[in-house]
Amino acid sequence: MNWNCAAIDHGITFHENGQIAPCCLISSTYSKNISEIDNNPFADLKTSTPPLVCKVCVDAENNNIPSYRQGFNQRKSDHPGFQFVDIRNTNLCNFKCRTCGPQNSNLWAKELGETIPIRHFPLSNYKQYIVNQSVQSIYYTGGEPLINSEHWDLLEELTVAGMSKNITLNYNSNMSVLKFKDKNIFDVWKNFKSVQIMASIDAIGEKFDHIRSGGKWDVANENIRALKNHNITLAIGTTVSILNLWFLEELLMFFNDQNISVELSDLHYPPYFSLSAIPDELKNLALSCVNKIEKIYHNKNKCDYMRLQINNNSKQHLFKDAVMKTLSLDKIRGEKLFDFLPFRDHALPLI
């Protein structure tokens, strides 16, 4: 029996370096050159057992957490060709989030002194696979998709071609902008079958500003409120890390009061910010945070998986890296995230 995932035959993720993959969660070690796109490029994933590169979905399903694989299999149609398109063709971004890096943010690349901070693979090189009758959903991220001019041009082309009414748009957005030049995104989205927004919010208030450097909570919150006034499916996408576990109860309560759902996802990179890097000395505090989260989040499987990472803390040897990275970026950026974290007593001996 083969590993059954609809993304193998019907998914395509376009990266900023000209590489392709069946989805965004597959291991970063797995990719193909776009020149292979017409040659059934991911057929090697049809194996008798789950491929090692599909570990994220395997781990999720083993812990009774819905996986991308299950989602693709539920949504696939009988239409041949690419049905699920994921576009991340540039790292152009107006944020430099603490859990991000130069691959997904040119501001990160600029801060690190890279000579070519903006990475970009022109959408024109593969547009025929997107402006295509087989496509049923487009997932746009980046970078920040709403400041990507090619994003706006593509949506206009799909509308003119009469295909937009059959396509669902999915976004990860930092909620910093809703307009581009003289265009308002709501005037564009109304032409599509449906629109689903995952607003990338890891904390609220001043803590948001420090974790998602470059962002302003007041702006993000105002734009989230604007989305609620339109026919758009809105959810908050929160990446759970050693930087925000302590504030998640506050975040969940804030959005619950507004009847906005929150989806908690695990941090996979960088490893020193993962829950597995929490040291023994902070275990009890971390577990108490999860207990409070579970009372609001009502997802026992997800909370149990968080507890598993904390209890195993297989990466606690990286805790010093988490402390030093946090302090270093606070100094470079004139921020004070460290002041909000329960690290001080445990971090001082490491400094």
C-alpha positions in Angstrom: 0.0 0.0 0.0 1.4 3.4 -1.0 1.7 6.5 1.2 -1.6 8.1 0.1 -1.4 11.9 -0.1 -3.2 13.9 -2.8 -0.4 16.5 -2.7 1.9 14.0 -4.4 -0.1 14.2 -7.7 -2.1 17.4 -7.2 0.0 19.7 -4.9 2.7 22.2 -5.9 4.6 24.7 -3.8 6.7 27.3 -5.6 9.7 28.6 -3.7 11.6 31.8 -4.1 14.7 29.8 -5.3 13.1 28.1 -8.2 12.5 24.9 -6.4 9.2 23.0 -6.1 7.7 20.6 -3.5 4.3 19.0 -3.1 3.5 21.0 0.0 5.1 23.5 2.5 5.4 21.1 5.4 7.6 18.5 3.7 11.2 18.4 5.0 13.4 21.3 3.7 15.8 18.6 2.4 13.2 17.6 -0.2 12.7 19.7 -3.3 12.9 19.5 -7.1 14.0 21.9 -9.7 11.1 23.6 -11.5 12.5 22.1 -14.7 11.0 18.8 -13.6 7.5 20.1 -13.1 6.0 18.2 -16.1 7.6 14.9 -15.3 5.5 13.7 -12.3 8.2 15.2 -10.0 7.0 13.8 -6.7 6.3 10.2 -7.7 9.2 9.0 -5.6 7.0 9.8 -2.5 4.7 7.0 -3.4 6.3 4.5 -1.1 5.0 1.5 0.9 5.6 3.3 4.2 5.4 7.1 5.1 8.5 8.9 3.7 10.9 10.3 6.3 10.5 13.7 4.7 6.7 13.7 5.6 7.5 13.5 9.3 5.4 16.5 10.2 2.2 14.9 9.0 3.2 11.5 10.4 3.8 13.0 13.9 0.5 14.9 13.7 -1.5 11.9 12.9 0.3 9.7 15.5 -0.9 12.3 18.0 -4.4 12.4 16.7 -3.9 15.9 15.3 -5.4 16.7 11.8 -2.6 16.7 9.2 -2.1 18.5 5.9 -2.2 15.1 4.2 -5.7 14.4 5.6 -6.8 17.8 4.4 -5.5 17.3 0.9 -7.1 13.9 0.7 -10.5 15.2 1.8 -10.5 18.1 -0.7 -9.1 16.5 -3.9 -11.3 16.1 -6.9 -11.1 13.8 -9.9 -9.7 16.6 -12.1 -6.1 15.9 -13.3 -3.3 18.4 -12.8 -2.3 20.7 -9.9 -5.3 21.4 -7.7 -3.5 22.8 -4.6 -1.1 25.6 -5.4 1.1 27.2 -2.8 2.9 30.4 -3.8 5.9 31.7 -1.8 7.9 33.1 -4.7 9.6 35.9 -2.8 10.9 36.7 0.7 9.7 40.3 0.4 8.4 41.2 3.8 7.9 44.3 6.0 8.5 42.3 9.2 11.4 40.4 10.7 9.7 38.1 13.1 11.8 36.4 15.9 11.0 32.9 14.7 11.6 33.7 11.0 14.8 34.2 9.0 16.3 35.5 5.7 14.6 32.9 3.5 11.2 34.3 4.3 12.0 37.9 5.1 14.3 40.3 3.1 14.5 42.5 6.2 16.1 39.6 8.1 18.5 39.2 5.2 19.3 42.9 5.2 19.9 42.8 9.0 22.3 39.9 8.5 24.2 41.8 5.9 23.3 39.6 2.9 24.3 41.3 -0.4 21.1 40.3 -2.2 18.4 40.5 0.5 15.4 40.1 -1.7 14.9 36.5 -3.1 12.5 36.2 -6.0 11.5 33.7 -8.6 9.2 35.4 -11.1 5.7 34.1 -11.2 5.8 34.4 -15.0 8.0 31.3 -15.2 5.1 29.1 -14.1 1.9 31.1 -14.4 0.4 28.6 -16.8 0.2 26.1 -13.9 -1.8 28.6 -11.9 -4.0 30.3 -14.4 -5.4 26.8 -15.2 -8.8 25.2 -14.9 -7.5 22.4 -12.6 -6.7 24.8 -9.8 -9.2 24.8 -6.9 -7.2 26.5 -4.2 -4.3 28.9 -4.0 -2.4 29.3 -0.7 -0.4 32.6 -0.7 2.3 33.4 1.8 5.8 34.8 1.6 7.2 37.1 2.7 4.0 39.1 3.2 1.7 38.4 0.2 -0.3 41.6 0.4 2.8 43.7 -0.4 3.8 41.4 -3.4 2.8 43.2 -6.6 2.7 39.8 -8.5 0.1 38.6 -6.1 -2.2 41.4 -7.1 -1.5 40.9 -10.8 -2.3 37.2 -10.6 -5.6 37.7 -8.9 -6.6 40.2 -11.6 -5.6 37.8 -14.3 -7.6 35.0 -12.8 -10.6 37.3 -12.6 -10.3 38.4 -16.2 -9.9 34.8 -17.3 -13.2 33.9 -15.5 -11.5 31.3 -13.2 -11.6 33.2 -9.9 -15.2 32.2 -9.2 -14.0 28.5 -8.9 -11.0 29.2 -6.7 -10.6 29.4 -2.9 -7.9 31.8 -1.7 -6.0 31.0 1.5 -3.5 33.3 3.1 -1.0 33.6 5.8 -0.7 37.3 6.4 0.8 39.5 9.1 -2.2 41.8 8.9 -0.1 44.9 8.3 -1.9 46.1 5.1 -5.1 45.6 3.2 -4.4 48.0 0.3 -1.8 48.1 -2.5 -1.4 51.4 -4.4 -4.9 52.3 -5.4 -6.4 48.8 -4.9 -8.4 47.6 -1.9 -8.1 43.8 -1.3 -11.9 43.5 -0.5 -12.7 44.7 -4.1 -10.5 41.9 -5.4 -11.5 39.1 -3.1 -15.2 39.5 -3.9 -14.5 37.9 -7.3 -13.3 34.6 -5.8 -15.3 31.5 -4.6 -14.2 32.1 -1.0 -11.3 33.6 1.0 -9.7 32.2 4.1 -7.3 34.3 6.1 -4.9 32.9 8.7 -3.7 36.0 10.6 -0.3 35.4 11.9 -0.5 36.6 15.5 1.7 35.2 18.2 0.8 37.5 21.1 -1.3 40.6 21.6 -0.3 44.2 22.7 3.3 45.2 23.1 4.5 41.6 23.1 3.2 41.3 19.5 5.4 44.2 18.5 8.5 42.5 20.0 7.9 39.0 18.7 6.9 40.1 15.2 9.5 42.9 14.8 8.3 45.6 12.5 4.7 45.1 13.3 2.3 47.3 15.3 -0.4 45.6 17.3 -2.8 48.5 16.9 -2.6 48.2 13.1 -2.9 44.4 13.0 -5.9 44.5 15.4 -7.7 47.2 13.3 -7.2 45.2 10.1 -8.5 42.0 11.8 -11.6 44.0 12.8 -12.0 45.1 9.2 -11.9 41.5 8.0 -14.8 40.6 10.3 -17.1 43.0 8.4 -16.7 41.1 5.2 -17.6 37.6 4.0 -14.3 36.1 4.8 -13.3 33.1 6.9 -10.9 34.4 9.5 -8.8 32.6 12.0 -5.8 33.5 14.1 -2.7 31.4 13.3 -0.4 31.2 16.3 3.0 29.5 16.3 3.6 28.1 19.7 7.2 28.7 20.9 9.3 29.3 23.9 8.8 33.0 23.2 5.0 33.1 23.6 3.8 30.0 25.5 3.6 32.2 28.6 1.1 34.6 26.9 -1.2 32.2 25.1 -3.9 32.3 27.7 -4.2 36.0 27.2 -4.3 35.7 23.4 -6.9 33.0 23.5 -9.2 34.9 25.8 -8.9 38.0 23.7 -10.0 36.4 20.5 -12.6 34.1 22.2 -14.3 37.3 23.3 -14.5 38.3 19.7 -15.7 34.9 18.5 -12.5 34.5 16.3 -11.0 31.0 16.3 -7.4 30.4 17.0 -5.3 27.6 15.6 -2.1 26.7 17.5 0.7 25.2 15.4 4.0 23.9 16.5 7.3 25.7 15.8 9.7 23.5 13.8 12.4 26.1 13.2 14.6 27.5 14.7 14.9 24.6 17.1 16.2 26.7 20.0 12.8 28.4 20.2 10.8 25.2 20.2 9.0 23.9 23.3 11.5 21.1 23.4 14.2 23.6 24.4 12.4 24.5 27.7 14.9 23.5 30.5 14.0 21.4 33.5 13.8 24.4 35.7 10.9 25.9 33.6 9.0 22.7 33.1 6.5 23.2 35.8 5.7 26.7 34.8 5.4 25.7 31.2 3.1 22.8 32.0 0.9 25.1 34.1 0.6 27.4 31.1 -0.6 24.5 29.0 -3.2 23.5 31.6 -4.6 27.1 31.5 -4.6 27.0 27.7 -6.5 23.7 27.6 -9.4 25.2 29.5 -9.9 27.8 26.8 -8.6 26.0 23.7 -10.5 22.7 24.3 -8.1 20.6 22.1 -6.8 17.9 24.3 -4.7 16.2 21.6 -2.9 19.5 20.8 -2.3 20.3 24.5 -1.1 16.7 25.2 1.4 17.1 22.3 2.6 20.3 23.8 3.1 18.6 27.2 5.0 15.8 25.4 7.5 18.2 24.0 7.9 20.0 27.3 8.4 16.8 29.3 10.8 15.3 26.8 12.6 18.6 26.3 15.1 16.9 24.0 16.5 20.2 22.9 17.0 21.8 26.3 20.7 22.0 25.6 19.7 24.8 23.1 18.1 27.0 25.8 21.2 29.1 26.1 21.0 29.8 22.3 17.4 31.0 22.9 18.5 33.3 25.6 21.4 34.8 23.7 19.4 35.2 20.5 16.6 37.0 22.4 19.0 39.3 24.2 21.0 40.0 21.0 18.0 40.9 18.9 16.6 43.1 21.8 19.9 45.1 21.7 20.1 45.3 17.9 16.5 46.3 17.4 16.0 48.4 20.5 13.3 46.0 21.8 12.6 44.4 25.2 11.1 41.0 24.6 13.4 39.4 27.2 11.7 41.6 29.9 8.4 39.8 29.3 9.8 36.2 29.4 10.2 34.2 32.6 13.8 33.5 31.8 15.7 35.9 34.0 16.6 33.7 37.0 17.4 30.8 34.8 19.2 32.7 32.1 21.6 34.8 34.2 24.0 31.9 34.9 24.2 31.3 31.2 25.1 34.8 30.2 
